[in-house]
Amino acid sequence: ARLLCSFQRCFVCGEMGAAITCGEKGCDRSFHLPCASRGECVTQFFGLYRSFCWEHRPEQALKAKAGQNSTCIICLGPMEDKKSYHTMACPACQHAWFHRSCIQKQAIHAGVRFCCLHCRNQDRFVMEMLAMGIRISKRSQPSRESGQAFGAVYQRHRRCNASKCLCPGGREQAEEEGPWQVLPCSSCAAKGTHRRCLCLSNSATTWECDCCAGLGTGKRQ
């Protein structure tokens, strides 16, 4: 097997010694493990440990799609507005969007506690991530780095996500009280709004984004 691999050329980098071959019958594409991500390949780290090239890799069957202003729930970076190798979502709630590289880091840090950061689903979420090529560590406790990885998620509510922000200082302005105080969504804490932008009274303490309460039915207070 080692001799055979030495004659296989990686379709990503073009070098010899590609030890991984696509598991699709009739496909002879081979690649190095370090080249898999660059070539948008998927390797499943469970069961038969099958690998697939960019053409035959499994894809998520999502009904929803990322909005134009959607951001990664982990790094807060912008998301592509279409399904791709680098854009993934929770199969359970389909409201949590994230980059493949970000969810891979979370899977390594979280270990057996790996779950969706939005809806906390674990069973369906873990099986989907494994099938999509996400490697999950077997650590029983989250690593110290996981606190840093999740830190950005809990800071996200400092930004106004209203469809039309009325604040003169912009979406990033967040005061401690008053009309420009940013209230986080009481369900996911992943989105926020200025009180004035949704006409919330000064006494309002809770609010839900459209994703959590259902589009157009979000609780205002």
Disulfide bonds with the S-S distance in Angstrom:
none
